[in-house]
Amino acid sequence: MTTLVDIRSTDTFDDPGAADPRAVVVCLHGFGSHEHDLAPLAALIAPALQWASLRGPRTLQPGSYAWFPIETPGVPDPAKVAAATELIWEWIDATLPAGTPIVAVGFSQGGLMATQLLRTRPDRIAATVILGGFVQGGEFPGDEQLARTRPPVFWGRGREDTVIAPVAIERTIDWLPGHSTLEVRIYPGLAHGVNQAEIDDVRAFLAAATEGAGGTV
């Protein structure tokens, strides 16, 4: 059984039975990166929350990992995405107390994984942040519920980002408005990355989105 490598802000996460349990930020890196990449970001976008940053299960080379292989750009293999999603849920179930609210934050390929957490077990996700990422095609168990409840989702990307395939961007444009309370930001001059303006916007988004889940930032 594959167990995901992680780094964490704390050894022991809050008991969800507390009167106001804090959400935990779960960070999911992009293709070719590692678990240390987004860890500094967690403290900037939600400094009052605990966090964990996970390493993708596929090793490309030492220090370089992925959640799934890139075969057809923008159209990942559903079975391989599903396998990675299940590994993340296994880590969550084994590491976080049951019922802990989760803030799923992902960059690029990790952005897709964040939305897969939302689409498979929407009741566990307090908010979703997609940074330079996209959504998977097809239908998933939580989609009907998401269309009714419209949970908070932030989608930010650079205007000059040419890494994500246009077909994936169009799919995401089509899907997100009908399945979330969506905040979209497009940053002029930004390519495939994150800048200070986006960090500030995500912090404000999460302050509002996690209010009541220990999310005061």
ABEGO torsion letter per residue (X at the ends): XBBBBBBBABABBBBAABABBBBBBBBBBBBGBBAAAAAAAAAAABAABBBBBBBBABBABBGBBBABBBABBGBBBAAAAAAAAAAAAAAAAAABBBGBBBBBBBBEAAAAAAAAAAAABAAABABBBBBGBBBBBEBBAAAAAAAAAGBBBBBBBBAABAABBAAAAAAAAAAAAAABBBBBBBBBGBBBBBBAAAAAAAAAAAAAAABGAGABX
